[in-house]
Amino acid sequence: MTDTASHYLEEIKRQLHGHKRMGEGAMAQLEETDFFVTLDPESNSIAALVKHIAGNARSRFTDFLTSDGEKPDRFRDQEFEVSAKTTREEVMRWWEQAWSHIFSALDSLRPEDVQRTVSIRQEPHTVMQALNRALAHYAQHIGQLVFLAKHLRSSQWRTLSIPRGKSEEYKVATPKTYKPAS
């Protein structure tokens, strides 16, 4: 089990690093004002999505193994409120803080921790379940972020994956070797 758990921890880090890179690739293409655009009154801006990811990551990954993942000082609804004074730099600081919490907690885990129990909102989860939950949650919001960035950049968008019409070229290109997260 330890070998499987080691591989699992390596893979979850690799996946999360990939999502972080994808979000950064999308945000790097944006103008300052793009961070604060909403498509309609019920939509979130990129700034709000990042603020929410940061609040969630701080709550879930601070004292990950020893305290509930929903901290009493977290006010989730406020994560979706962005001040008119908020800057791109502040959004990017939230982003880096989020990933610092996540990777710091992941780096502290040992294979034998994967089956330990942690709680989120007083509900028990194995560490593996909690990490899978976080991965799915962050992937969903980063997907929203990428969708919004792509919409805003329109014809100026630079793809983050295989460009349209290039799939056949990609299939015959030199295969990429698996690289574990560092």
C-alpha positions in Angstrom: 0.0 0.0 0.0 2.8 2.4 0.8 4.1 2.2 -2.8 0.6 2.9 -4.2 0.2 5.7 -1.7 3.5 7.2 -2.7 2.5 7.1 -6.3 -0.9 8.7 -5.4 0.7 11.6 -3.6 3.1 12.1 -6.5 0.2 12.1 -9.0 -2.0 14.5 -7.0 0.9 16.9 -6.8 1.5 16.6 -10.6 -2.2 17.2 -11.3 -2.4 20.2 -9.0 0.8 21.7 -10.5 -0.8 21.3 -13.9 -4.0 23.1 -12.8 -1.9 25.9 -11.3 0.0 26.2 -14.6 -3.2 26.3 -16.6 -4.7 29.0 -14.5 -1.5 31.0 -14.7 -1.4 30.6 -18.5 -4.9 31.9 -18.8 -4.4 34.9 -16.4 -1.1 35.8 -18.1 -3.0 36.7 -21.2 -5.4 39.1 -19.5 -5.4 42.8 -19.2 -5.8 44.3 -15.7 -9.5 45.1 -16.2 -10.2 41.5 -17.5 -9.7 40.2 -13.9 -12.9 41.9 -12.8 -15.3 41.3 -15.6 -18.5 39.2 -15.0 -20.6 37.9 -17.8 -23.8 38.6 -15.9 -25.0 39.4 -12.4 -24.9 35.7 -11.3 -21.4 35.1 -12.7 -18.0 35.3 -10.9 -15.1 37.4 -12.1 -11.7 35.8 -12.3 -10.7 37.8 -9.2 -13.7 36.3 -7.3 -12.8 32.8 -8.4 -9.2 33.3 -7.3 -10.3 34.8 -4.0 -12.6 31.8 -3.4 -9.8 29.3 -4.3 -7.5 31.1 -1.9 -10.0 31.1 0.9 -10.8 27.4 0.4 -7.2 26.4 0.2 -6.3 28.3 3.4 -9.2 26.7 5.2 -8.7 23.2 3.9 -4.9 23.0 4.0 -4.0 24.9 7.2 -3.3 22.2 9.8 -4.6 19.7 7.3 -4.2 16.6 9.3 -5.2 18.0 12.7 -8.1 20.4 12.3 -11.4 20.6 10.5 -11.0 21.8 6.9 -13.7 24.3 7.4 -12.1 26.8 9.7 -14.3 28.9 12.0 -12.7 32.1 10.7 -13.6 31.3 7.1 -16.4 33.4 5.7 -17.0 31.7 2.3 -19.6 34.3 1.0 -17.1 37.1 1.4 -14.7 35.2 -0.9 -17.0 36.1 -3.8 -16.9 39.8 -3.0 -14.2 41.8 -4.7 -13.6 45.5 -3.9 -13.3 48.1 -6.6 -9.9 48.8 -5.1 -8.6 45.2 -5.7 -5.7 45.1 -8.1 -4.3 42.4 -10.4 -1.3 42.2 -8.0 -3.5 41.4 -5.1 -5.4 38.7 -7.1 -2.0 37.1 -8.0 -0.9 37.3 -4.3 -4.1 35.4 -3.4 -3.3 32.9 -6.1 0.2 32.3 -4.8 -1.0 32.1 -1.2 -3.5 29.4 -2.2 -1.0 27.2 -3.8 1.5 27.7 -1.0 -1.1 26.3 1.5 -1.8 23.4 -0.8 1.7 22.4 -1.7 3.0 23.0 1.8 0.4 20.5 3.2 1.0 18.0 0.4 4.8 18.1 0.9 4.3 17.3 4.6 2.3 14.1 3.8 3.8 10.7 4.0 2.4 7.6 2.2 1.0 6.3 5.5 -1.1 9.4 5.9 -3.2 8.7 2.8 -5.6 6.5 4.7 -5.8 8.7 7.8 -9.0 10.5 8.5 -9.5 14.2 8.3 -12.7 16.2 8.6 -14.3 18.8 6.4 -17.3 20.5 7.9 -17.2 17.8 10.6 -17.6 15.0 7.9 -14.9 12.4 8.0 -12.8 11.8 4.8 -9.7 9.8 4.2 -6.8 12.0 3.2 -7.2 10.6 -0.3 -10.9 11.6 -0.4 -10.1 15.1 0.9 -7.4 15.5 -1.7 -9.6 14.2 -4.5 -12.3 16.6 -3.4 -9.9 19.5 -3.5 -8.6 18.5 -6.9 -12.1 18.3 -8.4 -13.1 21.6 -6.8 -10.0 23.5 -8.0 -10.3 22.0 -11.5 -13.9 23.2 -11.7 -13.0 26.7 -10.8 -9.9 26.8 -12.9 -12.0 25.6 -15.8 -14.3 28.5 -15.2 -11.3 30.9 -15.1 -9.9 29.5 -18.3 -13.4 29.7 -20.0 -13.8 33.4 -19.0 -10.2 34.3 -20.0 -10.7 32.6 -23.4 -14.0 34.4 -23.9 -12.5 37.8 -22.9 -9.4 37.4 -25.1 -11.4 36.0 -28.0 -9.3 35.9 -31.2 -6.2 37.0 -29.2 -6.4 33.9 -27.0 -3.3 31.6 -27.1 -4.3 28.0 -26.5 -3.1 26.2 -23.3 -3.3 22.8 -25.0 -3.3 21.4 -28.5 -4.4 24.1 -30.9 -7.4 23.6 -33.1 -6.6 21.7 -36.3 -3.3 20.4 -34.9 -4.4 17.2 -33.3 -3.0 15.0 -36.1 0.4 16.7 -35.8 0.3 16.1 -32.1 -0.4 12.4 -32.5 2.7 11.9 -34.6 5.0 14.2 -32.5 7.6 12.7 -30.2 5.8 11.4 -27.1 6.1 13.4 -23.9 7.7 11.5 -21.1 5.9 11.4 -17.7 7.6 13.9 -15.4 6.7 13.7 -11.7 5.9 16.9 -9.8 8.8 18.5 -8.1 
